[in-house]
Amino acid sequence: MNRRLQPALTAFALGLIGLGILALIYGDFALVWQPVPPSLPGRTALAYASGMLMLFGGIGLFSRVSAVWSARLLFPYLFVWMLLKVPALIVAPKMEAVWLGFGEIAVLFAAGWVVLATLAETTSTPVLALISGERGIRMATMLFGISLIPIGLSHIFYTKQTVDLIPLWLPFRPALAYLTGAAQMLCGAAVLLSIFPRIAAAIEAAMVGLFAMFVWLPAILAAPKTRLPWTAFFITWFFAASAWVVSRGISTGVSTNNVSTSN
């Protein structure tokens, strides 16, 4: 794997592994972040299969032997995960919350796309040639930038809910809710307009990473046997790692012809 991408890719893989383990423990999908209908036939079996794919797909990213195939498997998996949010967009397109949900998963997919574009052998098939290399990274980066806009807007639309998540010991919590929302939208705009896009994506990764550490990690420590904090922590970790992957992808802009791999 590309050396500049490797640290972010490691965090990305750990997020997948964590979510995969939770899916196998509970025999279920990732709560509201994977809204699979309860009525779906074979839902539990699919949840276990999803967990196995995330677990072994994440593990596969650590090795040069399996990283390319992991990237190829995770790309359609994350795409299908993103599609699970589309019905809500159709049913309630004027509700900001559904755009928030779609944007969150689109960020994960964008990172998976960057991984594929960086690691895949672009000459292997015509389809991979279209979505890999520098062109694939650019398209994934644009999707990432667009997705940050509704995520930032959610802080404005749902200020009370955002404030409730901010630790009580922090001052000016409503102002922080507005500030972080505006910062996320600015990061998205900066990526879309190519104004220091790598730095903007890195700032997004840092903000969400701090959220995981200061909000969900204490929640885990307070209720270690409760499922929600663990799921929220790994989703947030995965999101932060995804933004980091995009940042590193922007900075590398490599094609598979100059990718070096290491175990």
Contacts in CASP RR format, 6 or more apart in sequence:
PFRMAT RR
TARGET T0000
AUTHOR 0000-0000-0000
METHOD contacts of the structure
MODEL  1
MNRRLQPALTAFALGLIGLGILALIYGDFALVWQPVPPSLPGRTALAYAS
GMLMLFGGIGLFSRVSAVWSARLLFPYLFVWMLLKVPALIVAPKMEAVWL
GFGEIAVLFAAGWVVLATLAETTSTPVLALISGERGIRMATMLFGISLIP
IGLSHIFYTKQTVDLIPLWLPFRPALAYLTGAAQMLCGAAVLLSIFPRIA
AAIEAAMVGLFAMFVWLPAILAAPKTRLPWTAFFITWFFAASAWVVSRGI
STGVSTNNVSTSN
1 9 0 8 1.000
1 61 0 8 1.000
1 64 0 8 1.000
1 67 0 8 1.000
1 118 0 8 1.000
1 119 0 8 1.000
1 259 0 8 1.000
1 261 0 8 1.000
1 262 0 8 1.000
2 118 0 8 1.000
2 119 0 8 1.000
2 248 0 8 1.000
2 252 0 8 1.000
2 254 0 8 1.000
2 259 0 8 1.000
2 260 0 8 1.000
3 260 0 8 1.000
3 262 0 8 1.000
4 248 0 8 1.000
4 249 0 8 1.000
4 251 0 8 1.000
4 252 0 8 1.000
5 114 0 8 1.000
5 115 0 8 1.000
5 118 0 8 1.000
5 245 0 8 1.000
5 248 0 8 1.000
5 249 0 8 1.000
5 252 0 8 1.000
6 262 0 8 1.000
7 244 0 8 1.000
7 248 0 8 1.000
8 205 0 8 1.000
8 241 0 8 1.000
8 244 0 8 1.000
8 245 0 8 1.000
8 247 0 8 1.000
8 248 0 8 1.000
9 61 0 8 1.000
9 115 0 8 1.000
9 245 0 8 1.000
9 248 0 8 1.000
10 61 0 8 1.000
10 62 0 8 1.000
11 237 0 8 1.000
11 240 0 8 1.000
11 241 0 8 1.000
11 244 0 8 1.000
12 58 0 8 1.000
12 61 0 8 1.000
12 111 0 8 1.000
12 112 0 8 1.000
12 115 0 8 1.000
12 238 0 8 1.000
12 241 0 8 1.000
12 242 0 8 1.000
12 244 0 8 1.000
12 245 0 8 1.000
13 57 0 8 1.000
13 58 0 8 1.000
13 59 0 8 1.000
13 60 0 8 1.000
13 61 0 8 1.000
13 62 0 8 1.000
14 58 0 8 1.000
14 237 0 8 1.000
14 241 0 8 1.000
15 58 0 8 1.000
15 234 0 8 1.000
15 237 0 8 1.000
15 238 0 8 1.000
15 241 0 8 1.000
16 54 0 8 1.000
16 55 0 8 1.000
16 57 0 8 1.000
16 58 0 8 1.000
16 61 0 8 1.000
16 74 0 8 1.000
16 238 0 8 1.000
17 54 0 8 1.000
17 55 0 8 1.000
17 58 0 8 1.000
17 59 0 8 1.000
18 54 0 8 1.000
18 55 0 8 1.000
18 234 0 8 1.000
19 30 0 8 1.000
19 51 0 8 1.000
19 54 0 8 1.000
19 231 0 8 1.000
19 234 0 8 1.000
19 235 0 8 1.000
19 238 0 8 1.000
20 50 0 8 1.000
20 51 0 8 1.000
20 52 0 8 1.000
20 54 0 8 1.000
20 55 0 8 1.000
21 51 0 8 1.000
21 55 0 8 1.000
22 30 0 8 1.000
22 227 0 8 1.000
22 230 0 8 1.000
22 231 0 8 1.000
22 234 0 8 1.000
23 29 0 8 1.000
23 30 0 8 1.000
23 47 0 8 1.000
23 48 0 8 1.000
23 50 0 8 1.000
23 51 0 8 1.000
23 54 0 8 1.000
23 55 0 8 1.000
24 48 0 8 1.000
24 51 0 8 1.000
24 52 0 8 1.000
24 55 0 8 1.000
26 47 0 8 1.000
26 227 0 8 1.000
27 44 0 8 1.000
27 47 0 8 1.000
27 48 0 8 1.000
28 44 0 8 1.000
28 47 0 8 1.000
29 35 0 8 1.000
29 36 0 8 1.000
29 47 0 8 1.000
29 50 0 8 1.000
30 231 0 8 1.000
30 235 0 8 1.000
31 227 0 8 1.000
31 228 0 8 1.000
31 231 0 8 1.000
33 101 0 8 1.000
33 104 0 8 1.000
33 105 0 8 1.000
33 231 0 8 1.000
33 235 0 8 1.000
34 50 0 8 1.000
34 81 0 8 1.000
34 84 0 8 1.000
35 84 0 8 1.000
35 85 0 8 1.000
35 88 0 8 1.000
36 43 0 8 1.000
36 46 0 8 1.000
36 47 0 8 1.000
36 84 0 8 1.000
37 43 0 8 1.000
40 46 0 8 1.000
50 77 0 8 1.000
53 73 0 8 1.000
53 74 0 8 1.000
53 77 0 8 1.000
54 77 0 8 1.000
56 70 0 8 1.000
57 70 0 8 1.000
57 73 0 8 1.000
57 74 0 8 1.000
58 70 0 8 1.000
58 74 0 8 1.000
59 66 0 8 1.000
59 70 0 8 1.000
60 66 0 8 1.000
60 67 0 8 1.000
60 69 0 8 1.000
60 70 0 8 1.000
61 67 0 8 1.000
61 70 0 8 1.000
61 71 0 8 1.000
61 115 0 8 1.000
62 263 0 8 1.000
63 263 0 8 1.000
64 261 0 8 1.000
64 262 0 8 1.000
64 263 0 8 1.000
67 119 0 8 1.000
67 261 0 8 1.000
68 119 0 8 1.000
68 120 0 8 1.000
68 121 0 8 1.000
71 112 0 8 1.000
71 115 0 8 1.000
71 116 0 8 1.000
71 118 0 8 1.000
71 119 0 8 1.000
71 120 0 8 1.000
72 116 0 8 1.000
72 120 0 8 1.000
74 112 0 8 1.000
74 115 0 8 1.000
74 116 0 8 1.000
75 112 0 8 1.000
75 113 0 8 1.000
75 115 0 8 1.000
75 116 0 8 1.000
78 105 0 8 1.000
78 108 0 8 1.000
78 109 0 8 1.000
78 112 0 8 1.000
78 113 0 8 1.000
79 109 0 8 1.000
81 105 0 8 1.000
81 108 0 8 1.000
81 109 0 8 1.000
82 102 0 8 1.000
82 105 0 8 1.000
82 106 0 8 1.000
82 108 0 8 1.000
82 109 0 8 1.000
84 105 0 8 1.000
85 98 0 8 1.000
85 101 0 8 1.000
85 102 0 8 1.000
85 103 0 8 1.000
85 105 0 8 1.000
86 102 0 8 1.000
88 95 0 8 1.000
88 98 0 8 1.000
88 101 0 8 1.000
88 102 0 8 1.000
89 98 0 8 1.000
89 99 0 8 1.000
89 102 0 8 1.000
91 98 0 8 1.000
92 98 0 8 1.000
96 150 0 8 1.000
96 153 0 8 1.000
96 154 0 8 1.000
96 157 0 8 1.000
96 158 0 8 1.000
97 154 0 8 1.000
97 157 0 8 1.000
97 158 0 8 1.000
99 150 0 8 1.000
99 153 0 8 1.000
100 150 0 8 1.000
100 151 0 8 1.000
100 153 0 8 1.000
100 154 0 8 1.000
101 150 0 8 1.000
102 147 0 8 1.000
102 150 0 8 1.000
103 147 0 8 1.000
103 148 0 8 1.000
103 150 0 8 1.000
103 151 0 8 1.000
104 147 0 8 1.000
104 151 0 8 1.000
104 235 0 8 1.000
104 239 0 8 1.000
106 143 0 8 1.000
106 144 0 8 1.000
106 146 0 8 1.000
106 147 0 8 1.000
107 144 0 8 1.000
107 147 0 8 1.000
107 148 0 8 1.000
107 151 0 8 1.000
107 239 0 8 1.000
107 242 0 8 1.000
107 243 0 8 1.000
107 246 0 8 1.000
108 238 0 8 1.000
108 239 0 8 1.000
108 242 0 8 1.000
109 143 0 8 1.000
110 140 0 8 1.000
110 141 0 8 1.000
110 143 0 8 1.000
110 144 0 8 1.000
110 145 0 8 1.000
110 147 0 8 1.000
110 242 0 8 1.000
110 246 0 8 1.000
111 140 0 8 1.000
111 144 0 8 1.000
111 241 0 8 1.000
111 242 0 8 1.000
111 243 0 8 1.000
111 245 0 8 1.000
111 246 0 8 1.000
112 140 0 8 1.000
112 242 0 8 1.000
112 245 0 8 1.000
113 131 0 8 1.000
113 136 0 8 1.000
113 139 0 8 1.000
113 140 0 8 1.000
113 143 0 8 1.000
114 136 0 8 1.000
114 137 0 8 1.000
114 140 0 8 1.000
114 141 0 8 1.000
114 245 0 8 1.000
114 246 0 8 1.000
114 248 0 8 1.000
114 249 0 8 1.000
115 245 0 8 1.000
116 128 0 8 1.000
116 131 0 8 1.000
116 132 0 8 1.000
117 131 0 8 1.000
117 132 0 8 1.000
117 133 0 8 1.000
117 134 0 8 1.000
117 135 0 8 1.000
117 136 0 8 1.000
117 137 0 8 1.000
117 140 0 8 1.000
118 133 0 8 1.000
118 137 0 8 1.000
118 249 0 8 1.000
118 252 0 8 1.000
118 253 0 8 1.000
118 254 0 8 1.000
118 256 0 8 1.000
118 259 0 8 1.000
119 256 0 8 1.000
119 259 0 8 1.000
120 128 0 8 1.000
120 132 0 8 1.000
120 133 0 8 1.000
120 256 0 8 1.000
121 128 0 8 1.000
121 132 0 8 1.000
121 256 0 8 1.000
122 128 0 8 1.000
122 129 0 8 1.000
122 132 0 8 1.000
122 133 0 8 1.000
122 255 0 8 1.000
122 256 0 8 1.000
122 257 0 8 1.000
123 129 0 8 1.000
131 139 0 8 1.000
132 255 0 8 1.000
132 256 0 8 1.000
133 253 0 8 1.000
133 254 0 8 1.000
133 255 0 8 1.000
133 256 0 8 1.000
134 253 0 8 1.000
134 254 0 8 1.000
134 255 0 8 1.000
137 249 0 8 1.000
137 250 0 8 1.000
137 252 0 8 1.000
137 253 0 8 1.000
140 246 0 8 1.000
141 191 0 8 1.000
141 197 0 8 1.000
141 201 0 8 1.000
141 246 0 8 1.000
141 249 0 8 1.000
141 250 0 8 1.000
142 191 0 8 1.000
142 192 0 8 1.000
144 188 0 8 1.000
144 191 0 8 1.000
144 201 0 8 1.000
144 243 0 8 1.000
144 246 0 8 1.000
145 187 0 8 1.000
145 188 0 8 1.000
145 189 0 8 1.000
145 191 0 8 1.000
145 192 0 8 1.000
146 188 0 8 1.000
146 192 0 8 1.000
148 184 0 8 1.000
148 185 0 8 1.000
148 187 0 8 1.000
148 188 0 8 1.000
148 191 0 8 1.000
148 204 0 8 1.000
149 185 0 8 1.000
149 188 0 8 1.000
149 189 0 8 1.000
151 181 0 8 1.000
151 184 0 8 1.000
152 180 0 8 1.000
152 181 0 8 1.000
152 182 0 8 1.000
152 184 0 8 1.000
152 185 0 8 1.000
153 181 0 8 1.000
153 185 0 8 1.000
154 162 0 8 1.000
154 181 0 8 1.000
155 162 0 8 1.000
155 177 0 8 1.000
155 178 0 8 1.000
155 180 0 8 1.000
155 181 0 8 1.000
155 182 0 8 1.000
155 184 0 8 1.000
156 178 0 8 1.000
156 181 0 8 1.000
159 174 0 8 1.000
159 177 0 8 1.000
159 178 0 8 1.000
162 177 0 8 1.000
162 180 0 8 1.000
163 173 0 8 1.000
163 174 0 8 1.000
163 176 0 8 1.000
163 177 0 8 1.000
165 211 0 8 1.000
165 215 0 8 1.000
166 173 0 8 1.000
166 176 0 8 1.000
166 177 0 8 1.000
166 215 0 8 1.000
167 214 0 8 1.000
167 215 0 8 1.000
167 218 0 8 1.000
170 176 0 8 1.000
180 207 0 8 1.000
183 203 0 8 1.000
183 207 0 8 1.000
184 204 0 8 1.000
184 207 0 8 1.000
186 200 0 8 1.000
187 200 0 8 1.000
187 201 0 8 1.000
187 203 0 8 1.000
187 204 0 8 1.000
188 200 0 8 1.000
188 204 0 8 1.000
189 195 0 8 1.000
190 196 0 8 1.000
190 197 0 8 1.000
190 199 0 8 1.000
190 200 0 8 1.000
191 197 0 8 1.000
191 200 0 8 1.000
191 201 0 8 1.000
191 246 0 8 1.000
191 250 0 8 1.000
197 250 0 8 1.000
198 247 0 8 1.000
198 248 0 8 1.000
198 249 0 8 1.000
198 250 0 8 1.000
198 251 0 8 1.000
199 247 0 8 1.000
201 243 0 8 1.000
201 244 0 8 1.000
201 246 0 8 1.000
201 247 0 8 1.000
201 250 0 8 1.000
202 243 0 8 1.000
202 244 0 8 1.000
202 247 0 8 1.000
204 243 0 8 1.000
204 247 0 8 1.000
205 240 0 8 1.000
205 241 0 8 1.000
205 242 0 8 1.000
205 243 0 8 1.000
205 244 0 8 1.000
205 247 0 8 1.000
206 240 0 8 1.000
208 236 0 8 1.000
208 239 0 8 1.000
208 240 0 8 1.000
208 243 0 8 1.000
209 236 0 8 1.000
209 237 0 8 1.000
209 240 0 8 1.000
211 236 0 8 1.000
211 240 0 8 1.000
212 233 0 8 1.000
212 236 0 8 1.000
212 237 0 8 1.000
212 240 0 8 1.000
215 236 0 8 1.000
216 229 0 8 1.000
216 232 0 8 1.000
216 233 0 8 1.000
216 236 0 8 1.000
217 233 0 8 1.000
219 226 0 8 1.000
219 228 0 8 1.000
219 229 0 8 1.000
219 232 0 8 1.000
219 233 0 8 1.000
220 229 0 8 1.000
220 230 0 8 1.000
220 233 0 8 1.000
222 229 0 8 1.000
223 229 0 8 1.000
END
